[in-house]
Amino acid sequence: MDTGIKIKVLREKERMSQQELATRLGISQSTLHRIETIKDYKIDISLINKLSDIFRQDITYFTKP
């Protein structure tokens, strides 16, 4: 599963809006939208770390196919 789809699934499971997650990540809602929809969008490791903390997932969940 693509990383963007993983993020979207977790976000929706937590009933979190794109705007809410984007704010928590310190990025714009439009950037989060691109991450969730563009296959193979390059995500900075610091963002992966934040996602890992927010969703209580190991970093490898986001980095492995």
PDB file of N, H, CA, C and O in Angstrom:
ATOM      1  N   MET A   1       0.845  -1.180   0.000  1.00  0.00           N
ATOM      2  CA  MET A   1       0.000   0.000   0.000  1.00  0.00           C
ATOM      3  C   MET A   1       0.890   1.243   0.000  1.00  0.00           C
ATOM      4  O   MET A   1       1.890   1.302   0.715  1.00  0.00           O
ATOM      5  N   ASP A   2       0.519   2.218  -0.798  1.00  0.00           N
ATOM      6  H   ASP A   2      -0.293   2.169  -1.379  1.00  0.00           H
ATOM      7  CA  ASP A   2       1.255   3.468  -0.898  1.00  0.00           C
ATOM      8  C   ASP A   2       1.202   4.227   0.434  1.00  0.00           C
ATOM      9  O   ASP A   2       0.200   4.167   1.146  1.00  0.00           O
ATOM     10  N   THR A   3       2.268   4.931   0.764  1.00  0.00           N
ATOM     11  H   THR A   3       3.083   4.980   0.186  1.00  0.00           H
ATOM     12  CA  THR A   3       2.357   5.661   2.030  1.00  0.00           C
ATOM     13  C   THR A   3       1.222   6.664   2.180  1.00  0.00           C
ATOM     14  O   THR A   3       0.645   6.786   3.260  1.00  0.00           O
ATOM     15  N   GLY A   4       0.899   7.377   1.122  1.00  0.00           N
ATOM     16  H   GLY A   4       1.368   7.278   0.244  1.00  0.00           H
ATOM     17  CA  GLY A   4      -0.190   8.360   1.179  1.00  0.00           C
ATOM     18  C   GLY A   4      -1.521   7.721   1.538  1.00  0.00           C
ATOM     19  O   GLY A   4      -2.300   8.288   2.304  1.00  0.00           O
ATOM     20  N   ILE A   5      -1.781   6.547   0.990  1.00  0.00           N
ATOM     21  H   ILE A   5      -1.148   6.086   0.367  1.00  0.00           H
ATOM     22  CA  ILE A   5      -3.019   5.825   1.296  1.00  0.00           C
ATOM     23  C   ILE A   5      -2.996   5.382   2.752  1.00  0.00           C
ATOM     24  O   ILE A   5      -4.018   5.461   3.435  1.00  0.00           O
ATOM     25  N   LYS A   6      -1.857   4.921   3.235  1.00  0.00           N
ATOM     26  H   LYS A   6      -1.028   4.857   2.680  1.00  0.00           H
ATOM     27  CA  LYS A   6      -1.744   4.519   4.638  1.00  0.00           C
ATOM     28  C   LYS A   6      -2.091   5.686   5.560  1.00  0.00           C
ATOM     29  O   LYS A   6      -2.816   5.525   6.542  1.00  0.00           O
ATOM     30  N   ILE A   7      -1.562   6.860   5.228  1.00  0.00           N
ATOM     31  H   ILE A   7      -0.973   6.991   4.431  1.00  0.00           H
ATOM     32  CA  ILE A   7      -1.828   8.053   6.033  1.00  0.00           C
ATOM     33  C   ILE A   7      -3.320   8.381   6.006  1.00  0.00           C
ATOM     34  O   ILE A   7      -3.919   8.657   7.046  1.00  0.00           O
ATOM     35  N   LYS A   8      -3.907   8.351   4.829  1.00  0.00           N
ATOM     36  H   LYS A   8      -3.421   8.127   3.985  1.00  0.00           H
ATOM     37  CA  LYS A   8      -5.332   8.666   4.695  1.00  0.00           C
ATOM     38  C   LYS A   8      -6.187   7.693   5.494  1.00  0.00           C
ATOM     39  O   LYS A   8      -7.115   8.110   6.188  1.00  0.00           O
ATOM     40  N   VAL A   9      -5.886   6.412   5.404  1.00  0.00           N
ATOM     41  H   VAL A   9      -5.133   6.074   4.840  1.00  0.00           H
ATOM     42  CA  VAL A   9      -6.648   5.393   6.129  1.00  0.00           C
ATOM     43  C   VAL A   9      -6.557   5.632   7.636  1.00  0.00           C
ATOM     44  O   VAL A   9      -7.570   5.594   8.335  1.00  0.00           O
ATOM     45  N   LEU A  10      -5.353   5.876   8.132  1.00  0.00           N
ATOM     46  H   LEU A  10      -4.530   5.906   7.565  1.00  0.00           H
ATOM     47  CA  LEU A  10      -5.183   6.130   9.570  1.00  0.00           C
ATOM     48  C   LEU A  10      -5.906   7.409   9.984  1.00  0.00           C
ATOM     49  O   LEU A  10      -6.552   7.450  11.031  1.00  0.00           O
ATOM     50  N   ARG A  11      -5.798   8.439   9.170  1.00  0.00           N
ATOM     51  H   ARG A  11      -5.273   8.405   8.320  1.00  0.00           H
ATOM     52  CA  ARG A  11      -6.448   9.721   9.477  1.00  0.00           C
ATOM     53  C   ARG A  11      -7.962   9.547   9.556  1.00  0.00           C
ATOM     54  O   ARG A  11      -8.599  10.040  10.486  1.00  0.00           O
ATOM     55  N   GLU A  12      -8.528   8.854   8.592  1.00  0.00           N
ATOM     56  H   GLU A  12      -8.010   8.453   7.836  1.00  0.00           H
ATOM     57  CA  GLU A  12      -9.974   8.639   8.588  1.00  0.00           C
ATOM     58  C   GLU A  12     -10.409   7.730   9.732  1.00  0.00           C
ATOM     59  O   GLU A  12     -11.482   7.928  10.303  1.00  0.00           O
ATOM     60  N   LYS A  13      -9.602   6.749  10.070  1.00  0.00           N
ATOM     61  H   LYS A  13      -8.731   6.588   9.606  1.00  0.00           H
ATOM     62  CA  LYS A  13      -9.903   5.866  11.198  1.00  0.00           C
ATOM     63  C   LYS A  13      -9.993   6.668  12.495  1.00  0.00           C
ATOM     64  O   LYS A  13     -10.821   6.375  13.357  1.00  0.00           O
ATOM     65  N   GLU A  14      -9.140   7.677  12.626  1.00  0.00           N
ATOM     66  H   GLU A  14      -8.467   7.915  11.925  1.00  0.00           H
ATOM     67  CA  GLU A  14      -9.130   8.539  13.809  1.00  0.00           C
ATOM     68  C   GLU A  14     -10.164   9.670  13.701  1.00  0.00           C
ATOM     69  O   GLU A  14     -10.293  10.495  14.605  1.00  0.00           O
ATOM     70  N   ARG A  15     -10.896   9.692  12.581  1.00  0.00           N
ATOM     71  H   ARG A  15     -10.792   9.022  11.846  1.00  0.00           H
ATOM     72  CA  ARG A  15     -11.910  10.733  12.317  1.00  0.00           C
ATOM     73  C   ARG A  15     -11.299  12.130  12.394  1.00  0.00           C
ATOM     74  O   ARG A  15     -11.840  13.044  13.017  1.00  0.00           O
ATOM     75  N   MET A  16     -10.161  12.253  11.739  1.00  0.00           N
ATOM     76  H   MET A  16      -9.721  11.511  11.233  1.00  0.00           H
ATOM     77  CA  MET A  16      -9.412  13.498  11.728  1.00  0.00           C
ATOM     78  C   MET A  16      -9.512  14.107  10.326  1.00  0.00           C
ATOM     79  O   MET A  16      -9.359  13.405   9.327  1.00  0.00           O
ATOM     80  N   SER A  17      -9.765  15.391  10.261  1.00  0.00           N
ATOM     81  H   SER A  17      -9.889  15.961  11.072  1.00  0.00           H
ATOM     82  CA  SER A  17      -9.825  16.061   8.960  1.00  0.00           C
ATOM     83  C   SER A  17      -8.405  16.266   8.421  1.00  0.00           C
ATOM     84  O   SER A  17      -7.422  16.194   9.159  1.00  0.00           O
ATOM     85  N   GLN A  18      -8.334  16.520   7.126  1.00  0.00           N
ATOM     86  H   GLN A  18      -9.133  16.578   6.527  1.00  0.00           H
ATOM     87  CA  GLN A  18      -7.025  16.828   6.539  1.00  0.00           C
ATOM     88  C   GLN A  18      -6.451  18.080   7.194  1.00  0.00           C
ATOM     89  O   GLN A  18      -5.254  18.142   7.475  1.00  0.00           O
ATOM     90  N   GLN A  19      -7.296  19.069   7.435  1.00  0.00           N
ATOM     91  H   GLN A  19      -8.268  19.018   7.207  1.00  0.00           H
ATOM     92  CA  GLN A  19      -6.822  20.315   8.038  1.00  0.00           C
ATOM     93  C   GLN A  19      -6.259  20.077   9.435  1.00  0.00           C
ATOM     94  O   GLN A  19      -5.220  20.633   9.792  1.00  0.00           O
ATOM     95  N   GLU A  20      -6.944  19.253  10.223  1.00  0.00           N
ATOM     96  H   GLU A  20      -7.788  18.802   9.933  1.00  0.00           H
ATOM     97  CA  GLU A  20      -6.474  18.968  11.576  1.00  0.00           C
ATOM     98  C   GLU A  20      -5.115  18.268  11.553  1.00  0.00           C
ATOM     99  O   GLU A  20      -4.201  18.651  12.283  1.00  0.00           O
ATOM    100  N   LEU A  21      -4.987  17.244  10.713  1.00  0.00           N
ATOM    101  H   LEU A  21      -5.729  16.932  10.120  1.00  0.00           H
ATOM    102  CA  LEU A  21      -3.708  16.540  10.642  1.00  0.00           C
ATOM    103  C   LEU A  21      -2.616  17.447  10.099  1.00  0.00           C
ATOM    104  O   LEU A  21      -1.496  17.445  10.611  1.00  0.00           O
ATOM    105  N   ALA A  22      -2.927  18.215   9.077  1.00  0.00           N
ATOM    106  H   ALA A  22      -3.837  18.217   8.662  1.00  0.00           H
ATOM    107  CA  ALA A  22      -1.940  19.128   8.507  1.00  0.00           C
ATOM    108  C   ALA A  22      -1.438  20.107   9.567  1.00  0.00           C
ATOM    109  O   ALA A  22      -0.241  20.384   9.645  1.00  0.00           O
ATOM    110  N   THR A  23      -2.341  20.622  10.370  1.00  0.00           N
ATOM    111  H   THR A  23      -3.314  20.397  10.307  1.00  0.00           H
ATOM    112  CA  THR A  23      -1.952  21.541  11.437  1.00  0.00           C
ATOM    113  C   THR A  23      -1.027  20.863  12.433  1.00  0.00           C
ATOM    114  O   THR A  23      -0.015  21.433  12.840  1.00  0.00           O
ATOM    115  N   ARG A  24      -1.377  19.649  12.821  1.00  0.00           N
ATOM    116  H   ARG A  24      -2.199  19.186  12.490  1.00  0.00           H
ATOM    117  CA  ARG A  24      -0.529  18.901  13.763  1.00  0.00           C
ATOM    118  C   ARG A  24       0.845  18.597  13.181  1.00  0.00           C
ATOM    119  O   ARG A  24       1.830  18.512  13.914  1.00  0.00           O
ATOM    120  N   LEU A  25       0.908  18.434  11.868  1.00  0.00           N
ATOM    121  H   LEU A  25       0.107  18.503  11.273  1.00  0.00           H
ATOM    122  CA  LEU A  25       2.173  18.137  11.199  1.00  0.00           C
ATOM    123  C   LEU A  25       2.975  19.396  10.861  1.00  0.00           C
ATOM    124  O   LEU A  25       4.165  19.316  10.558  1.00  0.00           O
ATOM    125  N   GLY A  26       2.321  20.552  10.914  1.00  0.00           N
ATOM    126  H   GLY A  26       1.354  20.617  11.160  1.00  0.00           H
ATOM    127  CA  GLY A  26       2.988  21.797  10.571  1.00  0.00           C
ATOM    128  C   GLY A  26       3.134  22.011   9.079  1.00  0.00           C
ATOM    129  O   GLY A  26       4.083  22.647   8.620  1.00  0.00           O
ATOM    130  N   ILE A  27       2.172  21.466   8.313  1.00  0.00           N
ATOM    131  H   ILE A  27       1.401  20.950   8.686  1.00  0.00           H
ATOM    132  CA  ILE A  27       2.172  21.631   6.859  1.00  0.00           C
ATOM    133  C   ILE A  27       0.806  22.173   6.440  1.00  0.00           C
ATOM    134  O   ILE A  27      -0.124  22.221   7.245  1.00  0.00           O
ATOM    135  N   SER A  28       0.693  22.573   5.191  1.00  0.00           N
ATOM    136  H   SER A  28       1.449  22.534   4.537  1.00  0.00           H
ATOM    137  CA  SER A  28      -0.593  23.061   4.699  1.00  0.00           C
ATOM    138  C   SER A  28      -1.515  21.891   4.358  1.00  0.00           C
ATOM    139  O   SER A  28      -1.064  20.769   4.128  1.00  0.00           O
ATOM    140  N   GLN A  29      -2.793  22.176   4.332  1.00  0.00           N
ATOM    141  H   GLN A  29      -3.159  23.088   4.519  1.00  0.00           H
ATOM    142  CA  GLN A  29      -3.782  21.155   3.976  1.00  0.00           C
ATOM    143  C   GLN A  29      -3.552  20.697   2.542  1.00  0.00           C
ATOM    144  O   GLN A  29      -3.723  19.518   2.229  1.00  0.00           O
ATOM    145  N   SER A  30      -3.166  21.623   1.671  1.00  0.00           N
ATOM    146  H   SER A  30      -3.027  22.580   1.925  1.00  0.00           H
ATOM    147  CA  SER A  30      -2.933  21.246   0.272  1.00  0.00           C
ATOM    148  C   SER A  30      -1.727  20.311   0.136  1.00  0.00           C
ATOM    149  O   SER A  30      -1.727  19.427  -0.721  1.00  0.00           O
ATOM    150  N   THR A  31      -0.715  20.498   0.962  1.00  0.00           N
ATOM    151  H   THR A  31      -0.716  21.216   1.657  1.00  0.00           H
ATOM    152  CA  THR A  31       0.435  19.583   0.947  1.00  0.00           C
ATOM    153  C   THR A  31       0.005  18.201   1.408  1.00  0.00           C
ATOM    154  O   THR A  31       0.386  17.197   0.805  1.00  0.00           O
ATOM    155  N   LEU A  32      -0.785  18.142   2.469  1.00  0.00           N
ATOM    156  H   LEU A  32      -1.095  18.957   2.958  1.00  0.00           H
ATOM    157  CA  LEU A  32      -1.275  16.841   2.938  1.00  0.00           C
ATOM    158  C   LEU A  32      -2.129  16.179   1.866  1.00  0.00           C
ATOM    159  O   LEU A  32      -2.034  14.969   1.662  1.00  0.00           O
ATOM    160  N   HIS A  33      -2.950  16.944   1.188  1.00  0.00           N
ATOM    161  H   HIS A  33      -3.027  17.927   1.353  1.00  0.00           H
ATOM    162  CA  HIS A  33      -3.766  16.390   0.105  1.00  0.00           C
ATOM    163  C   HIS A  33      -2.868  15.764  -0.965  1.00  0.00           C
ATOM    164  O   HIS A  33      -3.153  14.670  -1.451  1.00  0.00           O
ATOM    165  N   ARG A  34      -1.792  16.453  -1.329  1.00  0.00           N
ATOM    166  H   ARG A  34      -1.560  17.341  -0.934  1.00  0.00           H
ATOM    167  CA  ARG A  34      -0.862  15.905  -2.330  1.00  0.00           C
ATOM    168  C   ARG A  34      -0.205  14.629  -1.815  1.00  0.00           C
ATOM    169  O   ARG A  34      -0.058  13.663  -2.563  1.00  0.00           O
ATOM    170  N   ILE A  35       0.189  14.617  -0.548  1.00  0.00           N
ATOM    171  H   ILE A  35       0.069  15.401   0.060  1.00  0.00           H
ATOM    172  CA  ILE A  35       0.801  13.416   0.034  1.00  0.00           C
ATOM    173  C   ILE A  35      -0.158  12.237  -0.058  1.00  0.00           C
ATOM    174  O   ILE A  35       0.242  11.127  -0.409  1.00  0.00           O
ATOM    175  N   GLU A  36      -1.424  12.484   0.260  1.00  0.00           N
ATOM    176  H   GLU A  36      -1.749  13.386   0.546  1.00  0.00           H
ATOM    177  CA  GLU A  36      -2.409  11.394   0.269  1.00  0.00           C
ATOM    178  C   GLU A  36      -2.810  10.930  -1.127  1.00  0.00           C
ATOM    179  O   GLU A  36      -3.240   9.788  -1.291  1.00  0.00           O
ATOM    180  N   THR A  37      -2.680  11.781  -2.128  1.00  0.00           N
ATOM    181  H   THR A  37      -2.331  12.709  -1.995  1.00  0.00           H
ATOM    182  CA  THR A  37      -3.210  11.421  -3.446  1.00  0.00           C
ATOM    183  C   THR A  37      -2.171  11.152  -4.528  1.00  0.00           C
ATOM    184  O   THR A  37      -2.473  10.473  -5.509  1.00  0.00           O
ATOM    185  N   ILE A  38      -0.958  11.667  -4.373  1.00  0.00           N
ATOM    186  H   ILE A  38      -0.712  12.218  -3.575  1.00  0.00           H
ATOM    187  CA  ILE A  38       0.060  11.469  -5.419  1.00  0.00           C
ATOM    188  C   ILE A  38       0.916  10.262  -5.064  1.00  0.00           C
ATOM    189  O   ILE A  38       1.607  10.246  -4.045  1.00  0.00           O
ATOM    190  N   LYS A  39       0.856   9.257  -5.924  1.00  0.00           N
ATOM    191  H   LYS A  39       0.295   9.270  -6.751  1.00  0.00           H
ATOM    192  CA  LYS A  39       1.638   8.040  -5.704  1.00  0.00           C
ATOM    193  C   LYS A  39       3.121   8.386  -5.666  1.00  0.00           C
ATOM    194  O   LYS A  39       3.609   9.162  -6.488  1.00  0.00           O
ATOM    195  N   ASP A  40       3.830   7.803  -4.705  1.00  0.00           N
ATOM    196  H   ASP A  40       3.433   7.173  -4.038  1.00  0.00           H
ATOM    197  CA  ASP A  40       5.274   7.988  -4.541  1.00  0.00           C
ATOM    198  C   ASP A  40       5.681   9.432  -4.241  1.00  0.00           C
ATOM    199  O   ASP A  40       6.783   9.850  -4.597  1.00  0.00           O
ATOM    200  N   TYR A  41       4.800  10.195  -3.590  1.00  0.00           N
ATOM    201  H   TYR A  41       3.905   9.855  -3.301  1.00  0.00           H
ATOM    202  CA  TYR A  41       5.150  11.551  -3.155  1.00  0.00           C
ATOM    203  C   TYR A  41       6.271  11.440  -2.126  1.00  0.00           C
ATOM    204  O   TYR A  41       6.180  10.648  -1.188  1.00  0.00           O
ATOM    205  N   LYS A  42       7.315  12.224  -2.298  1.00  0.00           N
ATOM    206  H   LYS A  42       7.389  12.868  -3.060  1.00  0.00           H
ATOM    207  CA  LYS A  42       8.467  12.172  -1.388  1.00  0.00           C
ATOM    208  C   LYS A  42       8.112  12.850  -0.065  1.00  0.00           C
ATOM    209  O   LYS A  42       7.723  14.018  -0.040  1.00  0.00           O
ATOM    210  N   ILE A  43       8.252  12.102   1.037  1.00  0.00           N
ATOM    211  H   ILE A  43       8.567  11.154   1.017  1.00  0.00           H
ATOM    212  CA  ILE A  43       7.921  12.610   2.366  1.00  0.00           C
ATOM    213  C   ILE A  43       9.198  12.698   3.189  1.00  0.00           C
ATOM    214  O   ILE A  43       9.953  11.731   3.288  1.00  0.00           O
ATOM    215  N   ASP A  44       9.430  13.857   3.773  1.00  0.00           N
ATOM    216  H   ASP A  44       8.817  14.643   3.693  1.00  0.00           H
ATOM    217  CA  ASP A  44      10.605  14.101   4.607  1.00  0.00           C
ATOM    218  C   ASP A  44      10.568  13.195   5.833  1.00  0.00           C
ATOM    219  O   ASP A  44       9.494  12.921   6.369  1.00  0.00           O
ATOM    220  N   ILE A  45      11.728  12.730   6.278  1.00  0.00           N
ATOM    221  H   ILE A  45      12.600  12.953   5.843  1.00  0.00           H
ATOM    222  CA  ILE A  45      11.812  11.823   7.423  1.00  0.00           C
ATOM    223  C   ILE A  45      11.273  12.461   8.701  1.00  0.00           C
ATOM    224  O   ILE A  45      10.715  11.763   9.548  1.00  0.00           O
ATOM    225  N   SER A  46      11.429  13.767   8.852  1.00  0.00           N
ATOM    226  H   SER A  46      11.882  14.334   8.164  1.00  0.00           H
ATOM    227  CA  SER A  46      10.883  14.422  10.050  1.00  0.00           C
ATOM    228  C   SER A  46       9.358  14.350  10.058  1.00  0.00           C
ATOM    229  O   SER A  46       8.745  14.246  11.121  1.00  0.00           O
ATOM    230  N   LEU A  47       8.752  14.405   8.885  1.00  0.00           N
ATOM    231  H   LEU A  47       9.251  14.490   8.022  1.00  0.00           H
ATOM    232  CA  LEU A  47       7.303  14.263   8.775  1.00  0.00           C
ATOM    233  C   LEU A  47       6.883  12.831   9.104  1.00  0.00           C
ATOM    234  O   LEU A  47       5.864  12.614   9.759  1.00  0.00           O
ATOM    235  N   ILE A  48       7.665  11.863   8.650  1.00  0.00           N
ATOM    236  H   ILE A  48       8.492  12.040   8.118  1.00  0.00           H
ATOM    237  CA  ILE A  48       7.400  10.462   8.980  1.00  0.00           C
ATOM    238  C   ILE A  48       7.464  10.253  10.493  1.00  0.00           C
ATOM    239  O   ILE A  48       6.641   9.533  11.059  1.00  0.00           O
ATOM    240  N   ASN A  49       8.433  10.879  11.140  1.00  0.00           N
ATOM    241  H   ASN A  49       9.101  11.464  10.681  1.00  0.00           H
ATOM    242  CA  ASN A  49       8.537  10.780  12.596  1.00  0.00           C
ATOM    243  C   ASN A  49       7.305  11.350  13.288  1.00  0.00           C
ATOM    244  O   ASN A  49       6.798  10.760  14.242  1.00  0.00           O
ATOM    245  N   LYS A  50       6.822  12.491  12.813  1.00  0.00           N
ATOM    246  H   LYS A  50       7.233  12.970  12.038  1.00  0.00           H
ATOM    247  CA  LYS A  50       5.618  13.092  13.396  1.00  0.00           C
ATOM    248  C   LYS A  50       4.407  12.187  13.183  1.00  0.00           C
ATOM    249  O   LYS A  50       3.606  11.989  14.097  1.00  0.00           O
ATOM    250  N   LEU A  51       4.278  11.641  11.982  1.00  0.00           N
ATOM    251  H   LEU A  51       4.929  11.802  11.240  1.00  0.00           H
ATOM    252  CA  LEU A  51       3.170  10.730  11.692  1.00  0.00           C
ATOM    253  C   LEU A  51       3.218   9.507  12.603  1.00  0.00           C
ATOM    254  O   LEU A  51       2.194   9.047  13.107  1.00  0.00           O
ATOM    255  N   SER A  52       4.416   8.997  12.800  1.00  0.00           N
ATOM    256  H   SER A  52       5.249   9.371  12.390  1.00  0.00           H
ATOM    257  CA  SER A  52       4.615   7.843  13.670  1.00  0.00           C
ATOM    258  C   SER A  52       4.121   8.142  15.087  1.00  0.00           C
ATOM    259  O   SER A  52       3.453   7.313  15.705  1.00  0.00           O
ATOM    260  N   ASP A  53       4.448   9.319  15.592  1.00  0.00           N
ATOM    261  H   ASP A  53       4.990   9.993  15.090  1.00  0.00           H
ATOM    262  CA  ASP A  53       4.003   9.717  16.927  1.00  0.00           C
ATOM    263  C   ASP A  53       2.492   9.917  16.990  1.00  0.00           C
ATOM    264  O   ASP A  53       1.838   9.440  17.918  1.00  0.00           O
ATOM    265  N   ILE A  54       1.944  10.614  16.017  1.00  0.00           N
ATOM    266  H   ILE A  54       2.475  11.001  15.263  1.00  0.00           H
ATOM    267  CA  ILE A  54       0.508  10.918  16.020  1.00  0.00           C
ATOM    268  C   ILE A  54      -0.327   9.649  15.956  1.00  0.00           C
ATOM    269  O   ILE A  54      -1.306   9.507  16.688  1.00  0.00           O
ATOM    270  N   PHE A  55       0.061   8.727  15.080  1.00  0.00           N
ATOM    271  H   PHE A  55       0.857   8.842  14.485  1.00  0.00           H
ATOM    272  CA  PHE A  55      -0.741   7.518  14.869  1.00  0.00           C
ATOM    273  C   PHE A  55      -0.236   6.305  15.644  1.00  0.00           C
ATOM    274  O   PHE A  55      -0.769   5.205  15.496  1.00  0.00           O
ATOM    275  N   ARG A  56       0.787   6.505  16.468  1.00  0.00           N
ATOM    276  H   ARG A  56       1.220   7.399  16.588  1.00  0.00           H
ATOM    277  CA  ARG A  56       1.329   5.436  17.296  1.00  0.00           C
ATOM    278  C   ARG A  56       1.694   4.204  16.445  1.00  0.00           C
ATOM    279  O   ARG A  56       1.320   3.071  16.745  1.00  0.00           O
ATOM    280  N   GLN A  57       2.429   4.486  15.393  1.00  0.00           N
ATOM    281  H   GLN A  57       2.733   5.407  15.150  1.00  0.00           H
ATOM    282  CA  GLN A  57       2.890   3.442  14.476  1.00  0.00           C
ATOM    283  C   GLN A  57       4.411   3.494  14.408  1.00  0.00           C
ATOM    284  O   GLN A  57       5.011   4.559  14.551  1.00  0.00           O
ATOM    285  N   ASP A  58       5.022   2.347  14.191  1.00  0.00           N
ATOM    286  H   ASP A  58       4.534   1.482  14.075  1.00  0.00           H
ATOM    287  CA  ASP A  58       6.458   2.299  13.968  1.00  0.00           C
ATOM    288  C   ASP A  58       6.765   2.995  12.638  1.00  0.00           C
ATOM    289  O   ASP A  58       5.960   2.953  11.708  1.00  0.00           O
ATOM    290  N   ILE A  59       7.908   3.617  12.560  1.00  0.00           N
ATOM    291  H   ILE A  59       8.562   3.651  13.315  1.00  0.00           H
ATOM    292  CA  ILE A  59       8.317   4.318  11.339  1.00  0.00           C
ATOM    293  C   ILE A  59       8.274   3.399  10.125  1.00  0.00           C
ATOM    294  O   ILE A  59       7.931   3.839   9.027  1.00  0.00           O
ATOM    295  N   THR A  60       8.615   2.137  10.310  1.00  0.00           N
ATOM    296  H   THR A  60       8.893   1.780  11.202  1.00  0.00           H
ATOM    297  CA  THR A  60       8.641   1.199   9.190  1.00  0.00           C
ATOM    298  C   THR A  60       7.260   1.010   8.555  1.00  0.00           C
ATOM    299  O   THR A  60       7.163   0.650   7.382  1.00  0.00           O
ATOM    300  N   TYR A  61       6.193   1.250   9.324  1.00  0.00           N
ATOM    301  H   TYR A  61       6.272   1.542  10.277  1.00  0.00           H
ATOM    302  CA  TYR A  61       4.845   1.156   8.746  1.00  0.00           C
ATOM    303  C   TYR A  61       4.702   2.107   7.572  1.00  0.00           C
ATOM    304  O   TYR A  61       4.051   1.774   6.581  1.00  0.00           O
ATOM    305  N   PHE A  62       5.302   3.290   7.669  1.00  0.00           N
ATOM    306  H   PHE A  62       5.831   3.561   8.474  1.00  0.00           H
ATOM    307  CA  PHE A  62       5.187   4.296   6.623  1.00  0.00           C
ATOM    308  C   PHE A  62       6.248   4.154   5.536  1.00  0.00           C
ATOM    309  O   PHE A  62       6.063   4.658   4.428  1.00  0.00           O
ATOM    310  N   THR A  63       7.341   3.486   5.829  1.00  0.00           N
ATOM    311  H   THR A  63       7.491   3.077   6.729  1.00  0.00           H
ATOM    312  CA  THR A  63       8.434   3.419   4.871  1.00  0.00           C
ATOM    313  C   THR A  63       8.502   2.122   4.070  1.00  0.00           C
ATOM    314  O   THR A  63       9.169   2.066   3.038  1.00  0.00           O
ATOM    315  N   LYS A  64       7.830   1.099   4.528  1.00  0.00           N
ATOM    316  H   LYS A  64       7.288   1.144   5.367  1.00  0.00           H
ATOM    317  CA  LYS A  64       7.829  -0.187   3.811  1.00  0.00           C
ATOM    318  C   LYS A  64       6.583  -0.299   2.947  1.00  0.00           C
ATOM    319  O   LYS A  64       5.506   0.153   3.334  1.00  0.00           O
ATOM    320  N   PRO A  65       6.738  -0.910   1.765  1.00  0.00           N
ATOM    321  CA  PRO A  65       5.568  -1.092   0.875  1.00  0.00           C
ATOM    322  C   PRO A  65       4.546  -2.046   1.449  1.00  0.00           C
ATOM    323  O   PRO A  65       3.516  -2.298   0.822  1.00  0.00           O
TER     324      PRO A  65
END
